[in-house]
């Protein structure tokens, strides 16, 4: 009888060990995340990478530069996550391409506004001034909204953040609005009278927030999100990474290193 009891105990121990091993295996995997090559993104993702290592997760960072590739790669399951866009940008990408990508963690709001190397106030801005704004639809609409907020233009009622230049119904100073790639704007500061900058491009152009002639308001639609697919968003490893993104220590280290660029949600 003692032998039978001992055998049962041994079997229970073995089964428990197997269950534990299976639990660890579920987390012991590599998860790929695509980000832009930026100190701000790296601050967050490198911190999260170290944080989830204790959970047996290897967060592999993939760098991309073309904004059009990030979501396509995620939709095609070539990567597991991406971190580079606002909630509004993701929504627009889904609507435009028929994707089913989902935000699974909220992080920070981009400080953004209009800056000038030539003028200190909006009143100094001359008639027909050249104003540089982003060309992509989401940032373009946001930039026009902020320009309206500063009282320099008026948009059709109801366009919100979805406006384009065709929606401008009043341009008080006859501003010449020039659309360029968002990432190129810091290189064009000297050739413009006023330029729209956000987060890292503010620093690239050599400004601080106090230099802004117009500083944009906080909006939930423009919080930066961690994105996954509908088919992987509920996986345990994905949820662990999402929690790490939203953790208090991730927030604190990011605010400490990038106070000019962001406001945490």
N, C-alpha and C positions, 0 to 999 in steps of 0.2 A: 504493500500500500504506500509506503514511504517513497518507493521508487517511482510510482505512478504520479504522486503529488509533485515530486521533484521534477519529473519530466514535463508536467503541465506548467510549472513555474518557469522552466527553461524556455518552453515554447512561447509563453507570454512575453518573456524578456526579449526573445528574438523578434517576435512580431512588433513589439513596441519600438525596437531599434530600427526595424525596416520602415515602420511608419514615420519615424523621425527622419530617416535618410531620405524618404520620398518627399517629406515636407521641405527639407533643405534643397533637394534637387529642383523643386518647383521654383525656387528663387535663384538657383545657381545657374544663371544664364546671362548671355550678353544682350544688351538692349542698345540699339543704335539711335542716336539723336543728331539731327542736323541743326547747325547754328551758323550764323555769319562769323567771320573772323573779326571779332570786336572784343575789346577788353571788358566791356560791360557784360556781354553774353558769357564770356569766359569766367568772369567772377562768379556768376551764378551757377553755371553748369559744372565748373571744376569743383565748387563747394559741394554741390549735390552729388557728384561722382564719388567723392570721398565719403560722403554721408551714407550712401547706399551700399558701399563696399561691405559694411558690417552685416548687411542683409544677404550677402552672397551674390550681389548684382554687379556686373561689369558694365558700366555705362560708357559705351564707345562713341566718341565725338567725331562727327563727320562735318567738315567745313564746306559750305556752299556760298557762292557769291550772287548767282542769278536768282532773283526773287521768284521767278516763274517755275523754278525747278523744285523748290522745297515741298510744296503741297502735292505736286505731281508725283514725286518720289514717295511721299507718304501714302498717297492714294493707291499707288502701285505696289505697296508693301515692300519697297526697296529699303526703307528705313522704318523704324518703329514709332518715332516721335519727331517733332520739330519744334524749335523755339526761336521765333524771329518776327512774329506778327501780332497785330492787335486783333481783338475780337471782331472788329468791323472788317478788317482785311480778310480774316478767315471766312466770315459770312459771305462777303462778296465773291471770294474764290469758290465757295460751294455753290452759290447761285449761278455763277458764270459757267462752271464746268460740270455741274451735276455730281459733285463729290459729296461724301457723307463724312467729313472730318469734324471732329468735335474738340472743343476746348475742355481740358481736364484740370487745369490749374491756373489761377490768376496770380500775376506777380506785380508789376509796377505800371504806372502811367508815365508816358514820355512827357517831360517838360518840353514845350515847344512854343514858338512865337516868331516875331519878325525882328531882324537885326540889321544894323547899318554901320558901315565903317566911315560914312560921310556925314551923317546927321545924328543929333542927339535927341530930337523930338519929332513927332509926326508933323507938327506945324512947319518945320523947316523943309519938309519934303516938297520938291517943286512940282509944278504941273507937268504931266507927261512922264513922271518918274518911272524908271525901269524897276519892276518888281519880279523877283525870281520865285517861282513856286514849283512844287514837284509835279511830274507829268503822270504818274500812276493814278488811277481813278480815286482810290481811297484817300491817299495823302493829299491829292489835289482838292478833293471835296472838303477835307478838314482844313487845309490852308485857306481856302476861300471863306469858310465859316469864320476863321480867326480874323481874316481881313475885314469881314463885315463887323465882327465884334469890336474891331478898332475904329469903326466908323468911316472907313475909306471906300467901301462899296456897299451896295444893297442887293441882296439876292431875292429871287421870286419867293413868295411865301410858301412855306411847307417843304422846301428842298432839304432843309437840315444840313446833314453832312454829305449829302449825295449830289451836291451842286457841281456845275461845270461853268466855264466862262459864258456859255450860252444862256445861263440862268441869271447873269448880272443885269439888273434893271437900272442901276445907278452907279456911276463911277465918277465920284466927285472931282477928282483931280486928273481925270483922263489918264489913269495909270496904264502903262504898257506892261501887261502881264506876260511874262516869258516862262514857258513850261520846259523844265529839263529834268533829267534823271535825279532822283532824290540825293543819291550819293555824290553827284557832281556839284551840288550847290555850294559847298564850302570853297571850291576852287573858283567860284564866280563872284565872290563877295565884292572885289574891287571893281568889277565891271557892272555892278548893279547899284541902285540907290537903296533898295530894301530887299531882304532875302528871308525866306522861310527856313528856319532851322529847327531841328528836334534832337534831343538826347546827345548822342556822340558827335553829331555835326555841329552842335553849339561849341563844343570844346575844340573840334578840328579847326573851326573858323577863328578861334582865339577869343571867344566871348564868355561872359558869365551871365547869369539870369538877370542881374541888375541892368545889363546893357540893353535888354529887350525894349523896343519901342511899343510892341504889343506882346503881351504874354497870354497864351491861350489858357482857357479854363479846363478844369478836370472833368472828364466825361468817361463813364463806365465803358462806352463802346470802344474806347481806345486804350484799354488796359492790355498789356502784353500777356499772351496766353501760351501755355504749353499745349500742343495739339497732338491728338492721337486719332485713330480710326474707330469707327463704331464697333468693328469686330475685335479690337484688342484693348479698348479703353477700360474694360472691367477686369483684365488680368491682374493677378496679385502683384506681380513685379511692376507693372505700369502704375498701379495705384500707390505703391510704396514710393516710386519716383515722384509722382504728383504731390504726395504729402510732403516730401522733402523740399520741393520747389516752394511750397506755401508755408514752410516752417519759420518760426520766429528767428532762428539763427541765420537762415538764408536771407531773410529780410534785413536783419541788422547789419550783416557784413556788406550787403549791397548798398544800403543807405550810407554806411560809413565810407565806402570807397568811391561812391558816385553821387554825392549830394546835389550837384548841379544838374545832373541829367534826369533824375527820376523823382517821382513821388510814389511810395508804395501804396497799393490799393487799401 
